[in-house]
Amino acid sequence: MKFIHLSDLHLGKRLNEYSLLEDQAYILEECLRIVSEERPDAVILAGDIYDKAVPSAEAVTLFDDFLVRLSGCGVRVFVLSGNHDSSERLAFGGRLVKAGGVYLSPVYDGRVEPVRLTDAYGPVNVYMLPFVKPAHVRRCFPDREIASYTDAVRTAVEQMHMDPAERNVLITHQFVTGAARSESEDISVGGADNVDVSAFDGIDYVALGHIHGPQQIGSERIRYCGTPLKYSFSESGHIKSLTVAELREKGDLRVRTVPLKPLRDLRELKGTYMELTARSFYAGTETGDYLHITLTDEEDIPDAVGKLRVIYPNLMKLDYDNRRTRSSTVIGGAENVEEKTPLELFGELYEKQNGMPLSDEQARFSAGLIESIWEGRV
């Protein structure tokens, strides 16, 4: 059973106020070409189909065309909702399109029914678990102790009652502890959204979405395929790809990647204004790539962005690296954000602004308010 694993399309995304729809349309064409060449049994889209819960009309049209053409390739298509999606909107029409081999993950209600596929080695059960928070799972299983994301995902997986003698595939969209993040992803303070990898014990292949860099967690059976495009300059060194996962007999998993070449790349350039505007420097760089330029001049260049865009029309971001910027400090910046609880971070901010720590009463009130916001009650 051959799967092509994609995730985090983020259709409709804007980067530094640049629309990426043209780039996204191009990379989806590349994905379709690879699907046509690879001839998989199914294509997995593991969440964050859109960049916003209420996507633009252009983004919806682009995905609609992609979905229709994927279905036309004769493959099954599994579409999961991620934390950027509205699970209700993405699930619309799911029962109708199922007849065409397109499976849209429904809103989580405690039940995850597998889609049963078969090949020469027997059945393969595909389970779709959309992005969930502890509160979502706790509502379905009030008798279970669910205090963390690991508890929530472990409970949801246990309730699927997978047959360990058969081959099982789980599609989900969560942050698994140990995954390497990039700047374009949402970061949860205190690492509160971490899911321990042990929640996926015994599953033959876990097709993950959420993290933008392609990587495996512990073993190749638990894998993030990454985004098909670079969505921040912290990803400029990534090699984007789609993942091909082949399940043969039980225990025989083979994973490989197929590189994706974008219409325009994201690149970073650094040097003085004179260096970056010298013909010997920029000759051969007129590719239309999106650029982050760092100037090392000690004095600011008047209208540097306007002048540099004459040479580099897709300059997205400009900053300076010199004695002034290296010696400047940011007031109020928090360190080790992922290692601190929301209450600790708020307490630090309060003390910096007011010159005194939170009182016991204020701390109790703040803790209750943070919990209400986290649970979605506010």
C-alpha positions as CSV (number, residue, x, y, z in Angstrom):
1,M,0.0,0.0,0.0
2,K,1.6,3.2,-1.2
3,F,0.8,6.6,0.4
4,I,1.9,10.1,-0.6
5,H,2.1,12.2,2.6
6,L,1.6,16.0,2.4
7,S,0.6,18.5,5.0
8,D,0.5,22.2,5.9
9,L,-0.4,23.7,2.6
10,H,-1.5,26.9,4.3
11,L,-3.4,28.0,1.2
12,G,-4.0,31.7,1.2
13,K,-0.9,32.5,3.3
14,R,0.7,35.9,3.0
15,L,4.4,36.3,3.8
16,N,5.7,39.8,4.6
17,E,2.5,41.1,2.9
18,Y,3.3,39.1,-0.3
19,S,0.5,36.8,-1.5
20,L,1.8,33.3,-2.1
21,L,-1.2,32.0,-4.1
22,E,0.8,31.9,-7.4
23,D,3.6,30.0,-5.7
24,Q,1.1,27.6,-4.0
25,A,-0.7,27.0,-7.3
26,Y,2.6,26.1,-8.9
27,I,3.7,23.7,-6.1
28,L,0.3,21.9,-6.2
29,E,0.9,21.3,-9.9
30,E,4.2,19.8,-9.0
31,C,2.5,17.6,-6.4
32,L,-0.1,16.5,-9.0
33,R,2.8,15.6,-11.4
34,I,4.5,13.5,-8.8
35,V,1.2,11.7,-7.9
36,S,0.7,10.9,-11.6
37,E,4.3,9.5,-11.8
38,E,4.2,7.6,-8.4
39,R,0.7,6.2,-8.8
40,P,0.0,5.8,-5.1
41,D,-3.0,4.2,-3.6
42,A,-3.8,7.2,-1.5
43,V,-2.8,10.8,-0.8
44,I,-2.7,12.1,2.7
45,L,-3.2,15.8,3.5
46,A,-2.4,16.0,7.2
47,G,-3.9,19.3,8.3
48,D,-3.5,23.1,7.9
49,I,-5.0,23.0,4.5
50,Y,-5.7,26.7,4.8
51,D,-3.8,29.4,6.6
52,K,-6.9,30.8,8.3
53,A,-10.1,29.3,9.8
54,V,-12.0,31.5,7.4
55,P,-10.0,31.3,4.2
56,S,-10.2,33.6,1.2
57,A,-12.3,32.7,-1.8
58,E,-9.2,32.4,-3.9
59,A,-7.7,29.8,-1.4
60,V,-10.9,27.8,-1.4
61,T,-11.0,27.8,-5.2
62,L,-7.4,26.6,-5.4
63,F,-8.0,23.8,-3.0
64,D,-11.2,22.8,-4.7
65,D,-9.4,22.5,-8.0
66,F,-6.5,20.5,-6.4
67,L,-9.0,18.1,-4.7
68,V,-10.9,17.5,-7.9
69,R,-7.8,16.8,-9.9
70,L,-6.4,14.5,-7.2
71,S,-9.6,12.5,-7.2
72,G,-9.3,12.4,-11.0
73,C,-6.0,10.6,-10.7
74,G,-7.9,7.6,-9.3
75,V,-6.4,7.7,-5.8
76,R,-8.1,7.9,-2.4
77,V,-7.6,11.3,-0.7
78,F,-7.6,11.8,3.1
79,V,-8.1,15.4,4.2
80,L,-7.5,16.3,7.9
81,S,-8.2,19.6,9.7
82,G,-5.3,21.2,11.5
83,N,-5.0,24.0,14.1
84,H,-5.2,26.7,11.4
85,D,-8.4,25.2,9.9
86,S,-12.0,25.3,10.9
87,S,-12.8,21.6,11.4
88,E,-16.5,22.3,10.9
89,R,-16.0,24.2,7.6
90,L,-13.4,21.6,6.3
91,A,-15.8,18.7,7.1
92,F,-18.7,20.3,5.0
93,G,-20.0,17.8,2.4
94,G,-17.8,15.0,3.8
95,R,-20.5,12.3,3.6
96,L,-21.2,13.3,0.0
97,V,-17.7,13.2,-1.4
98,K,-16.8,10.0,0.4
99,A,-18.4,8.2,-2.5
100,G,-15.7,9.7,-4.8
101,G,-12.9,8.4,-2.6
102,V,-12.3,11.7,-0.8
103,Y,-12.4,11.4,3.0
104,L,-12.8,14.6,5.0
105,S,-12.1,14.4,8.8
106,P,-15.3,15.1,10.7
107,V,-15.4,17.2,13.9
108,Y,-14.0,15.1,16.7
109,D,-16.8,13.6,18.8
110,G,-14.9,10.7,20.5
111,R,-15.4,8.3,17.6
112,V,-12.9,7.7,14.9
113,E,-14.0,5.1,12.4
114,P,-11.3,3.7,10.1
115,V,-11.3,3.7,6.4
116,R,-10.4,0.1,5.4
117,L,-8.2,-0.4,2.4
118,T,-6.9,-3.7,1.0
119,D,-3.9,-4.8,-1.0
120,A,-2.1,-8.0,-1.7
121,Y,-0.9,-8.2,2.0
122,G,-4.4,-7.7,3.4
123,P,-6.3,-4.8,5.1
124,V,-4.9,-1.4,6.0
125,N,-6.9,0.7,8.4
126,V,-6.6,4.4,8.1
127,Y,-7.6,6.5,11.1
128,M,-8.1,10.3,11.0
129,L,-7.6,12.3,14.2
130,P,-7.9,16.0,13.6
131,F,-6.1,18.6,15.7
132,V,-7.5,18.3,19.3
133,K,-7.0,20.0,22.6
134,P,-7.5,18.3,26.0
135,A,-10.8,20.0,26.4
136,H,-12.1,18.5,23.1
137,V,-11.3,14.9,24.3
138,R,-12.4,15.5,27.9
139,R,-15.9,16.4,26.8
140,C,-16.2,13.0,25.1
141,F,-14.7,11.0,28.0
142,P,-15.5,12.9,31.2
143,D,-14.5,9.9,33.3
144,R,-10.9,9.9,32.1
145,E,-8.1,12.0,33.6
146,I,-7.1,14.2,30.7
147,A,-4.8,17.0,31.9
148,S,-2.4,17.3,29.0
149,Y,-2.2,17.0,25.2
150,T,-0.5,13.6,25.7
151,D,-3.4,12.4,27.8
152,A,-5.8,13.7,25.2
153,V,-4.1,12.1,22.2
154,R,-3.4,8.8,24.1
155,T,-7.1,8.6,25.1
156,A,-8.3,9.3,21.6
157,V,-6.0,6.6,20.1
158,E,-6.9,4.1,22.7
159,Q,-10.6,4.6,21.9
160,M,-9.9,3.6,18.3
161,H,-9.4,0.0,19.4
162,M,-6.9,-0.7,16.7
163,D,-6.2,-4.4,15.9
164,P,-2.5,-4.8,16.4
165,A,-2.4,-7.8,14.1
166,E,-3.4,-5.6,11.2
167,R,-1.6,-2.7,9.5
168,N,-2.8,0.6,10.9
169,V,-2.1,4.2,9.7
170,L,-2.9,7.2,11.8
171,I,-3.2,10.7,10.3
172,T,-3.0,13.5,12.9
173,H,-1.9,17.0,13.4
174,Q,-0.1,17.7,16.7
175,F,3.3,18.7,18.0
176,V,5.3,15.6,19.1
177,T,8.0,16.2,21.7
178,G,11.4,16.4,20.1
179,A,10.4,17.8,16.7
180,A,12.4,20.7,15.4
181,R,10.3,23.9,14.9
182,S,10.7,26.9,12.6
183,E,9.6,30.5,12.9
184,S,6.5,30.1,10.8
185,E,4.8,27.7,13.3
186,D,2.6,28.6,16.3
187,I,4.6,28.2,19.6
188,S,2.8,27.3,22.8
189,V,4.3,28.7,26.0
190,G,5.5,26.1,28.5
191,G,5.5,23.4,25.8
192,A,1.9,22.8,26.8
193,D,0.9,21.4,23.4
194,N,3.6,18.7,23.5
195,V,2.5,15.1,22.8
196,D,4.8,12.3,23.9
197,V,5.7,9.9,21.1
198,S,4.6,6.9,23.3
199,A,1.0,7.9,22.5
200,F,1.6,6.3,19.1
201,D,3.1,3.0,20.2
202,G,2.2,0.0,18.0
203,I,1.0,2.1,15.0
204,D,2.6,1.1,11.7
205,Y,2.7,4.6,10.2
206,V,1.8,8.0,11.8
207,A,1.4,10.7,9.1
208,L,1.9,13.9,11.0
209,G,1.2,17.5,10.2
210,H,2.0,20.8,12.0
211,I,5.8,21.0,11.9
212,H,7.2,22.6,8.8
213,G,10.5,20.9,8.5
214,P,10.5,17.3,7.1
215,Q,11.7,14.9,9.9
216,Q,11.0,11.6,11.6
217,I,10.5,11.3,15.4
218,G,12.4,8.3,16.8
219,S,11.8,6.1,13.8
220,E,10.6,6.4,10.2
221,R,7.1,5.2,11.2
222,I,6.4,8.5,12.9
223,R,7.0,11.3,10.4
224,Y,6.4,14.9,9.6
225,C,6.5,15.5,5.8
226,G,6.9,19.2,6.3
227,T,5.4,22.0,4.1
228,P,5.6,21.9,0.3
229,L,6.8,25.5,0.4
230,K,9.1,27.6,2.7
231,Y,6.9,29.8,4.9
232,S,9.6,31.7,6.8
233,F,13.3,32.6,6.3
234,S,14.2,30.3,9.1
235,E,13.3,27.5,6.6
236,S,15.6,28.9,3.9
237,G,18.0,25.9,4.4
238,H,15.2,23.3,4.2
239,I,14.9,20.9,1.2
240,K,11.1,20.7,0.7
241,S,9.7,17.4,-0.4
242,L,6.7,15.1,-0.2
243,T,7.0,11.8,1.6
244,V,6.2,8.4,0.0
245,A,5.4,5.7,2.5
246,E,5.0,2.1,1.4
247,L,3.5,-0.5,3.7
248,R,4.1,-4.0,2.7
249,E,3.6,-6.9,5.0
250,K,3.2,-6.1,8.7
251,G,6.4,-4.5,10.0
252,D,7.8,-3.7,6.6
253,L,7.6,0.0,6.1
254,R,9.7,1.9,3.5
255,V,9.8,5.7,3.5
256,R,11.5,8.0,1.0
257,T,11.1,11.6,-0.2
258,V,10.6,13.3,-3.5
259,P,12.1,16.8,-3.7
260,L,9.8,19.7,-4.6
261,K,11.2,22.7,-6.6
262,P,9.3,25.9,-6.0
263,L,8.5,28.7,-8.5
264,R,10.5,31.1,-6.3
265,D,12.8,30.1,-3.4
266,L,13.4,32.0,-0.1
267,R,17.0,33.1,0.2
268,E,19.0,35.3,2.6
269,L,21.8,37.7,1.5
270,K,24.2,39.6,3.7
271,G,26.7,42.3,3.0
272,T,27.3,46.0,2.7
273,Y,25.1,48.1,0.4
274,M,27.9,48.6,-2.1
275,E,28.6,44.8,-2.1
276,L,25.0,43.9,-2.7
277,T,24.6,46.5,-5.5
278,A,27.8,45.6,-7.3
279,R,27.1,43.9,-10.7
280,S,29.7,41.3,-9.9
281,F,27.6,40.3,-6.8
282,Y,24.1,40.2,-8.1
283,A,24.9,38.9,-11.6
284,G,23.1,35.5,-11.9
285,T,20.8,36.2,-8.9
286,E,17.9,37.6,-11.1
287,T,15.8,34.5,-10.3
288,G,12.8,36.3,-8.8
289,D,13.4,34.6,-5.5
290,Y,12.0,36.1,-2.3
291,L,14.9,37.6,-0.3
292,H,15.8,38.6,3.2
293,I,18.7,41.0,3.0
294,T,20.9,42.0,6.0
295,L,23.0,45.1,5.5
296,T,26.2,45.4,7.5
297,D,26.8,49.1,6.9
298,E,27.3,51.1,10.1
299,E,25.1,53.9,8.8
300,D,21.5,53.4,7.6
301,I,21.1,53.7,3.8
302,P,18.3,56.2,2.9
303,D,15.4,54.4,1.2
304,A,17.4,51.2,1.2
305,V,14.4,49.1,0.5
306,G,13.3,51.1,-2.6
307,K,16.8,51.2,-4.0
308,L,17.5,47.5,-3.5
309,R,14.2,46.5,-5.0
310,V,15.3,48.0,-8.3
311,I,17.8,45.1,-8.4
312,Y,15.9,42.6,-6.2
313,P,12.2,43.1,-6.9
314,N,11.1,40.4,-4.5
315,L,12.9,41.8,-1.5
316,M,10.6,40.9,1.4
317,K,12.6,41.8,4.5
318,L,15.5,44.2,5.2
319,D,17.5,44.6,8.4
320,Y,20.9,45.6,9.7
321,D,23.7,43.8,11.4
322,N,26.2,46.3,12.8
323,R,27.6,47.7,16.1
324,R,24.3,49.6,16.8
325,T,22.0,46.6,16.3
326,R,24.2,44.2,18.2
327,S,24.5,46.4,21.2
328,S,20.8,47.3,21.4
329,T,18.6,45.5,23.8
330,V,14.9,44.7,23.7
331,I,13.0,45.7,26.8
332,G,10.5,43.2,28.0
333,G,11.6,40.3,25.8
334,A,11.1,36.9,27.5
335,E,13.7,34.1,27.3
336,N,13.1,30.4,27.2
337,V,9.4,30.9,26.4
338,E,8.7,27.3,25.7
339,E,10.1,26.3,29.1
340,K,7.9,28.6,31.2
341,T,4.3,28.4,32.1
342,P,1.8,31.1,30.9
343,L,1.5,32.3,34.5
344,E,5.3,32.6,34.9
345,L,5.5,34.6,31.8
346,F,2.6,36.9,32.8
347,G,4.2,37.3,36.2
348,E,7.5,38.4,34.7
349,L,5.7,40.9,32.5
350,Y,3.7,42.3,35.4
351,E,6.7,42.7,37.5
352,K,8.6,44.6,34.8
353,Q,5.8,46.9,34.2
354,N,4.8,47.6,37.8
355,G,8.0,47.1,39.8
356,M,6.5,44.5,42.1
357,P,5.4,40.8,41.7
358,L,1.9,39.6,41.6
359,S,0.2,39.2,44.9
360,D,-1.2,35.8,45.9
361,E,-4.7,37.0,45.1
362,Q,-3.7,38.3,41.7
363,A,-1.8,35.1,40.9
364,R,-4.8,33.0,41.7
365,F,-7.1,35.2,39.6
366,S,-4.6,35.2,36.7
367,A,-4.2,31.4,36.9
368,G,-8.0,30.9,36.7
369,L,-8.3,33.3,33.8
370,I,-5.5,31.6,31.9
371,E,-7.1,28.2,32.4
372,S,-10.5,29.5,31.2
373,I,-8.9,31.0,28.0
374,W,-6.9,27.7,27.4
375,E,-10.1,25.6,27.7
376,G,-12.0,28.0,25.4
377,R,-14.4,29.2,28.0
378,V,-13.6,32.9,27.4
